[in-house]
Amino acid sequence: MSTDQPPPGEPPEDDPFRKRPQGGYPPPPPGGDSPYGGGGAPPPPGGGDPYGGSAPPPYDPNAYGGGNAYGDDQRLAGMPPLAPSGKRVLARIIDIVIVAVVVWLISLIFGGLRYNTDHMNYGRSVGQSLIAAVLYIGYDTFMTVKRNGQTVGKGLLNLRCANLNDGTTPTGQAAFVRAAVLWLPAVFCCACVWTAICGGWSFFDRPYKQGLHDKAAKTVVVVTTP
C-alpha cells in the first residue's frame, strides 16, 4: 500500500489552492492604489460622486416657493404659489350660494305652475336638477374663460384657475370639463357628497393640490396678486 497518498480529508500537495507564493502575498502598490486595478485614487475634493457624476446640489426648501418636503405651497416654475385648500373651499361656497339663489328663484317660477299629471313631483325634481346643472356648469365655464380663470368667489379671495402646464387661462373645453366633472354627479345623484369629495381632494393631493375636477381638466388653482 502506497504511503504517498495524503491523509483522508486533506488536499494533495500539488493542489494549486494550497500553494502560496514565496514571500507571501505581494505588498500593495505605492500610493494606496488598489491591487485590483481600480486605481484607488482618493475622492475628488468637495465630496464629488465617486462614480463619475457631479455631486447633487444641497436641498433648498425654498426651491418650490417655500414648500416643505410634502409639497405644501409648492410653486410651479414661473407661476404663483398654489392656492391653500381652505381658501378654495371658501371661494367655492361663495359661488354655490350665488348660483343657488338663482336656481331657487327659477324653481319658484316653475313651482308656481300647476301640473295635471301624477308625475308632478318627479317632473319638478328632474327639472330643477337640469336647471341647476346648466346654471352651475355655465357659470363656472363662462367665468373661468372670460374672467381670466376667476369666478366671483375666486376673485374675492385672490385666486384663479390656470392650466397646469403653462399657467394660462383654461380654454372653453378645459373649463367645461372641469365644471362638468364637479357638478353633474353633484346635481343628479350625489348632492354635497360628491362636491366635498371632488373639491376636498385638494387637501390630500400632492404636489399640485388638485381636486378631481382639476385632474380631469389638467388645471390648478393659484394665488393672484391682490
Backbone torsions as a table, in degrees:
resi	resn	phi	psi	omega
1	MET	NA	129.8	-175.0
2	SER	-71.7	142.6	176.9
3	THR	-101.7	5.2	-178.9
4	ASP	-80.8	-11.9	-177.6
5	GLN	-74.2	138.6	178.2
6	PRO	-70.0	156.7	177.8
7	PRO	-58.5	151.6	179.2
8	PRO	-56.6	138.1	177.0
9	GLY	90.9	-6.6	178.5
10	GLU	-109.6	143.2	179.2
11	PRO	-70.4	153.8	178.3
12	PRO	-66.6	163.8	-177.6
13	GLU	-63.9	-30.8	-177.9
14	ASP	-88.4	12.4	178.6
15	ASP	-66.6	120.6	-176.7
16	PRO	-63.6	-24.6	-179.4
17	PHE	-79.3	-11.3	-179.6
18	ARG	-93.0	-19.5	-175.7
19	LYS	-80.4	150.3	176.9
20	ARG	-127.6	142.3	177.2
21	PRO	-65.9	149.9	-179.8
22	GLN	-64.2	137.8	179.9
23	GLY	85.0	2.9	177.9
24	GLY	84.4	-169.0	-179.8
25	TYR	-71.2	147.4	-178.8
26	PRO	-67.4	145.7	178.7
27	PRO	-69.3	156.2	178.0
28	PRO	-65.4	148.5	179.8
29	PRO	-59.5	154.4	179.5
30	PRO	-64.3	152.3	178.5
31	GLY	87.5	4.1	176.1
32	GLY	78.8	14.7	179.4
33	ASP	-66.2	149.7	179.6
34	SER	-73.0	134.9	176.3
35	PRO	-66.3	-8.6	-178.8
36	TYR	-96.9	10.1	173.4
37	GLY	89.3	7.5	-177.1
38	GLY	-79.0	-9.5	179.0
39	GLY	89.4	-36.6	176.0
40	GLY	58.5	23.7	-177.9
41	ALA	-66.0	144.4	179.7
42	PRO	-66.0	155.5	179.9
43	PRO	-62.3	149.3	-179.4
44	PRO	-62.2	151.7	179.8
45	PRO	-61.3	148.1	178.4
46	GLY	89.0	6.2	175.2
47	GLY	74.3	38.0	179.9
48	GLY	-68.1	169.4	-179.0
49	ASP	-70.9	122.4	-179.7
50	PRO	-68.5	-11.5	-179.5
51	TYR	-95.4	12.2	174.0
52	GLY	102.8	-14.5	179.5
53	GLY	-88.8	166.9	178.0
54	SER	-81.2	154.1	-179.4
55	ALA	-68.0	141.9	179.5
56	PRO	-66.3	147.9	179.3
57	PRO	-67.9	154.3	178.7
58	PRO	-64.6	150.5	-178.9
59	TYR	-65.7	129.9	179.7
60	ASP	-116.8	107.7	-177.4
61	PRO	-66.5	-15.3	-179.7
62	ASN	-97.8	6.6	-176.3
63	ALA	-65.3	-24.5	-178.6
64	TYR	-120.6	43.1	174.2
65	GLY	82.0	25.8	176.4
66	GLY	86.1	13.1	-178.0
67	GLY	-75.7	163.2	177.5
68	ASN	-92.7	-172.4	-174.6
69	ALA	-64.6	-17.1	-179.1
70	TYR	-96.3	5.4	174.7
71	GLY	89.2	8.2	179.4
72	ASP	-63.9	134.7	179.5
73	ASP	59.0	28.2	-179.5
74	GLN	-69.2	140.2	-175.9
75	ARG	-108.2	133.0	174.4
76	LEU	-77.8	155.9	-177.4
77	ALA	-59.4	123.7	176.7
78	GLY	74.2	12.0	-177.8
79	MET	-123.5	158.2	176.7
80	PRO	-66.1	171.0	177.9
81	PRO	-63.4	152.6	175.8
82	LEU	-67.8	146.0	-176.1
83	ALA	-70.3	138.7	173.1
84	PRO	-61.8	140.8	-176.8
85	SER	-63.0	-33.9	179.0
86	GLY	-62.3	-41.9	178.4
87	LYS	-68.4	-33.1	176.5
88	ARG	-62.7	-42.6	179.4
89	VAL	-63.3	-43.5	-179.6
90	LEU	-63.7	-41.6	177.7
91	ALA	-63.3	-39.5	179.1
92	ARG	-66.3	-38.4	178.1
93	ILE	-62.2	-42.3	177.7
94	ILE	-59.2	-45.1	-179.9
95	ASP	-64.5	-40.6	-179.7
96	ILE	-62.1	-43.1	-179.7
97	VAL	-62.8	-43.5	-178.9
98	ILE	-59.8	-49.8	-177.4
99	VAL	-71.7	-34.6	-179.1
100	ALA	-62.6	-35.9	177.9
101	VAL	-63.2	-42.6	179.0
102	VAL	-65.5	-43.7	178.2
103	VAL	-60.5	-41.2	-179.6
104	TRP	-63.7	-43.6	179.6
105	LEU	-63.3	-43.3	179.6
106	ILE	-66.6	-38.3	178.9
107	SER	-63.3	-34.9	176.8
108	LEU	-62.7	-39.9	179.9
109	ILE	-64.7	-48.2	179.6
110	PHE	-70.2	-29.6	179.4
111	GLY	-69.6	-22.5	178.4
112	GLY	-76.4	-13.8	178.5
113	LEU	-78.3	145.0	-179.0
114	ARG	-95.1	133.1	178.7
115	TYR	-104.8	139.6	179.5
116	ASN	-110.4	29.6	179.8
117	THR	-123.9	164.9	178.4
118	ASP	-78.4	-8.2	-176.2
119	HIS	-105.5	30.6	-176.3
120	MET	-59.5	-50.8	-176.7
121	ASN	-63.3	-41.4	179.1
122	TYR	-63.4	-43.8	-179.4
123	GLY	-63.4	-40.3	178.2
124	ARG	-65.1	-39.9	-179.1
125	SER	-64.3	-46.6	179.5
126	VAL	-65.0	-41.6	180.0
127	GLY	-62.7	-43.3	178.8
128	GLN	-64.5	-40.4	178.9
129	SER	-64.6	-41.0	179.9
130	LEU	-65.3	-43.6	178.3
131	ILE	-62.0	-44.7	179.8
132	ALA	-61.9	-43.3	-179.8
133	ALA	-61.6	-45.6	-179.7
134	VAL	-62.1	-44.4	-176.8
135	LEU	-69.7	-45.2	-179.6
136	TYR	-64.2	-47.8	-178.8
137	ILE	-66.7	-43.1	179.5
138	GLY	-63.6	-41.6	179.2
139	TYR	-61.8	-51.7	-179.0
140	ASP	-60.8	-45.4	-177.0
141	THR	-65.3	-49.2	-177.2
142	PHE	-63.0	-48.0	-177.5
143	MET	-66.1	-37.8	-179.6
144	THR	-64.8	-43.0	-176.8
145	VAL	-76.8	-43.8	-171.2
146	LYS	-87.9	-18.8	-177.6
147	ARG	-118.9	38.9	173.7
148	ASN	56.3	41.0	175.6
149	GLY	83.6	11.8	-175.7
150	GLN	-117.4	122.9	164.5
151	THR	-81.9	178.8	178.5
152	VAL	-60.7	-45.5	179.9
153	GLY	-61.7	-44.3	178.9
154	LYS	-65.1	-39.5	179.7
155	GLY	-62.8	-39.9	180.0
156	LEU	-66.4	-28.5	-177.5
157	LEU	-106.3	14.6	176.5
158	ASN	57.9	48.2	176.0
159	LEU	-123.1	162.1	173.9
160	ARG	-153.6	153.6	174.9
161	CYS	-90.4	138.3	-177.3
162	ALA	-142.8	155.6	174.3
163	ASN	-66.1	139.5	-177.7
164	LEU	-65.2	-37.0	-171.2
165	ASN	-77.3	-31.6	-175.6
166	ASP	-140.7	-1.9	176.3
167	GLY	82.3	4.9	-180.0
168	THR	-79.2	168.7	178.1
169	THR	-67.9	134.0	-179.6
170	PRO	-59.3	148.2	175.4
171	THR	-72.4	171.3	178.1
172	GLY	-59.8	-38.7	-179.8
173	GLN	-66.2	-45.9	-179.9
174	ALA	-64.2	-41.7	179.3
175	ALA	-64.3	-38.7	179.2
176	PHE	-66.8	-44.5	178.5
177	VAL	-60.1	-44.2	-179.9
178	ARG	-60.0	-47.2	-178.6
179	ALA	-68.9	-39.0	-177.9
180	ALA	-66.7	-42.2	178.3
181	VAL	-63.2	-35.5	-179.7
182	LEU	-74.1	-42.1	-166.9
183	TRP	-101.8	-32.2	-176.6
184	LEU	-59.4	-51.7	177.7
185	PRO	-63.5	-35.1	-177.7
186	ALA	-66.9	-39.1	-175.6
187	VAL	-77.3	-38.8	-170.5
188	PHE	-97.6	-17.6	-177.4
189	CYS	-146.7	-41.2	-166.8
190	CYS	-107.7	-0.6	176.7
191	ALA	47.5	-133.6	-174.4
192	CYS	-71.2	-18.7	-177.6
193	VAL	-62.1	-49.3	-179.1
194	TRP	-65.7	-40.5	178.8
195	THR	-59.9	-41.8	179.5
196	ALA	-66.2	-41.7	-179.7
197	ILE	-68.6	-47.2	-175.4
198	CYS	-64.0	-49.8	-180.0
199	GLY	-76.5	-36.1	-179.0
200	GLY	-68.9	-12.8	177.8
201	TRP	-57.7	-27.6	-178.0
202	SER	-65.3	-22.7	178.7
203	PHE	-66.9	-25.4	-174.2
204	PHE	-114.9	-14.6	-175.9
205	ASP	-73.2	138.1	174.9
206	ARG	-134.4	141.5	7.3
207	PRO	-100.1	2.3	-168.9
208	TYR	-105.4	3.5	177.5
209	LYS	53.7	46.0	-179.2
210	GLN	-90.0	140.5	164.9
211	GLY	-78.3	171.4	179.1
212	LEU	-62.3	-34.9	177.3
213	HIS	-68.7	-32.4	174.6
214	ASP	-65.6	-40.9	179.9
215	LYS	-63.7	-39.3	179.9
216	ALA	-64.9	-37.2	-177.1
217	ALA	-97.7	-3.8	-178.6
218	LYS	59.4	53.4	179.8
219	THR	-126.8	167.8	172.4
220	VAL	-137.6	166.4	174.2
221	VAL	-115.3	127.6	-174.8
222	VAL	-123.7	166.7	178.9
223	VAL	-87.2	140.4	176.8
224	THR	-108.4	166.3	176.8
225	THR	-78.7	127.4	-179.5
226	PRO	-57.3	NA	NA
